[in-house]
Amino acid sequence: MSNDPRENWEDEGEVATDERIRTKKPRQFKVVLHNDNYTTMEFVVMVLMKFFHKNETEATHIMLSVHHKGQGIAGVYNKDVAETKVHEVTSFAQESGMPLKLTAEPV
């Protein structure tokens, strides 16, 4: 008798299949800053650097987009992170006396 475990295999006619489980990527949301006539450009740059970890050049570029086009994208995140950032920045802006408006919108 051989020690090969394949020799004792009983074939019952069934085929083993691997089911592919497809996982959906979480939906992404962009955090959008909206222009207003009161929030200073310097404050927007500071917020982008502090909360969105942009360097000064990136932050200035986004701020100018907000200023000239009416809105700018601060970043793209999953829903929970985007909503948290909107809440944190909105609270910080209010505490600082700025009416900065942010929204989280699906990409």
N, C-alpha and C positions, 0 to 999 in steps of 0.2 A: 504494500500500500504506500502511495506517495504522500508526502506532506504538503502538496500543492492544494491550497484551499479551493481553487477553481474546479477541481475534480469533483468536489462534493456539492457543487452549486446545483440547485434544482431549478430548472427553467420552467416557470409556470406560464409562459407566454405573455407576460406583462412587460411593457416597456416603461422604464423609468424616464421621466422627463423633468427637466428643470423649468419651473415657471419663472418667467422674467417679471420681476416686480418693478414697475416703473414708478419712480418717485417724481413728483412735480417739484420744480424749483419754486421756492416761495415767490409770490408776486412782489415786484420791486416798486418802490414809491420814491418819487423825487421830492425833495424839500425845496419849495419855491419861495423866494423872497419877493415881496411885492413893493412897488414904489409908493411912496407917500411924499407929501410936501414938508414934513417936519423932521423925520429921522435924519440925522446928519450922515454924510458919507463916511466920516471917520468912525462913527458908531457901527455902521454896517461892516466896514473892514475889520474892526475889532471883533465883532460877533463871529465873522467868518473865520478868523484866526483862532479865537478862543473855543468855539463850539464845533467847528467843522475842520479844524486842524489844517487850514490853508496857510500857505506862506503869504507874505505881504503882496507879492506880485499876483498870485492867483486871486487873493481876496479883492485886490483893487480891480482886476479884470471883471470879476463877478459883480462887484458894486457898480461899475460903469455900465454893465449890461442892465442892471436893475434901474439905474438912473436914466439911461437912454431908451431902453426897450420896454420899460414898465415892470419887468420881472427878470429874475435870474435864478439859476439852479445852484443851490449850495451843495447838494450831494444826492446820491441815490442809495437807498437802504431798504431793508425789509420793512414791512409795515410797522412793527412795534418800535423799531429804532427810529424810523422817520417821525412817527407820532410823538415819541419821547423828545426828540430834538425840537420839534415844533413847540411842544409845551414848555420845555426848559428855556428856549430862547424868548418865547413870548412873555414868560414870567420875568425873565431878566430884563427885557426891554421895558416892561411896565414899571418895574422897580426903578429903572433908570429914567423914567419919564418920557420914554420914546414909544410912539404908536406903531412900531415895526410890525408888519403883518407877514406871517409865514403860513404856508399850507403844505400838506402832504398829499400828493396827487399820484395816481397810478402811472407807471411809465407806459 
